[in-house]
């Protein structure tokens, strides 16, 4: 299962990006947010899949998991 992003570290890196001393060595804030967004989506999908599988069984939940995966990925567009 994907780990929860280290929000403290990401916040420090984003803050560093805006500091006057930062000159290209900091993480791009958009990239940091993308990483968090993608990690959250992956964690959501894992949780949904586990819950549906426990309630419906792996075979019955398969199509629902695929549809939910597509819906979550559509949010990235």
N, C-alpha and C positions, 0 to 999 in steps of 0.2 A: 504494500500500500504506500502511495506517495506520502512523504513527510510534509508536515505543515511548514510553510516557508518561515524563515527566521525574519520576522517583521522588524525586529530591533536592528538587525544588521542592515536590512534593506533601507530602513529609514535613515540610518547613519550614512550609508553610501549615497542616498539621494540628497541628503543635506550637504554632504561633501561636494557634490556636483555644483551646488549653488554658492559654495564658498569662493571668495576671491582668489584663494591660493590654488584652487583646482584648475588644472590645465590638461584635460584629456586623459587623466589616469582614473577618473571616476566612472562609475557605471551610468549610462544614459538613463534618465528617469523613466522614459517610455519603455525601455527594455526591462527595467526593474518591475514596472507595473505589469508588463506582459508575462514575466516569469511568475508573478504572484497569481495573475488571472488564470494562467494555464495550469498551475499547480492546484488551484482551488477547483477548477473544472475536473481535473483528473481525480481528485479526492472525492468530489461529489459523485462522479460516475461509479467509482469503486463502492461507495456506500449504497447508492441506488441498486447496483447489481447484487450486492450481498443481501439487501433487504428483500428484493424481488425474488431472488433465488430461494431464500428461506421461506417465503410465503407461498410461492407458486411452483417451486422446483426449477431446475436448470433449463430443462427443455421448454417448458411453458413460458418462462420469463425471457428467453432469448430474443424474440422479436421486439418485446417492449424495451429491453436494454439497448438494442440497436437503434430504435426510434429515439430514445432519450439521448443516446450518444450523438446522433445527428442533430438533435435540437440544441444540445449544449455547444456543439461545434459551430452551429449557425450563429451563435452569439458572438463568436470571434470575428465575424465578418463586418 
